[in-house]
Amino acid sequence: MRVWNADGNYCGRVFELRLSAGTPKIECLSCGRRGLLERLGWKQTTLHAIPWHRVAKIGWRGIRLR
């Protein structure tokens, strides 16, 4: 799913949802090329993680951030 910031700029795609330890609560979104590489284990990289509280809306066009 595509991610857009509050200004309407494209941030990348979500590749993974990270959950809090011990609870079924979403903690952050793994997003962009770095998120994909980290998910596939190809490269140790600084993860582009977006905290869940920054998500304003989820719709058919993608995820909009605050």
Rosetta blueprint (number, residue, H / E / L):
1 M L
2 R E
3 V E
4 W E
5 N L
6 A L
7 D L
8 G L
9 N L
10 Y E
11 C E
12 G E
13 R E
14 V E
15 F E
16 E E
17 L E
18 R E
19 L E
20 S L
21 A L
22 G L
23 T L
24 P L
25 K L
26 I E
27 E E
28 C E
29 L E
30 S E
31 C E
32 G H
33 R H
34 R H
35 G H
36 L H
37 L H
38 E H
39 R H
40 L H
41 G L
42 W L
43 K L
44 Q L
45 T L
46 T L
47 L L
48 H L
49 A E
50 I E
51 P E
52 W H
53 H H
54 R H
55 V E
56 A E
57 K E
58 I E
59 G E
60 W L
61 R L
62 G E
63 I E
64 R E
65 L E
66 R L
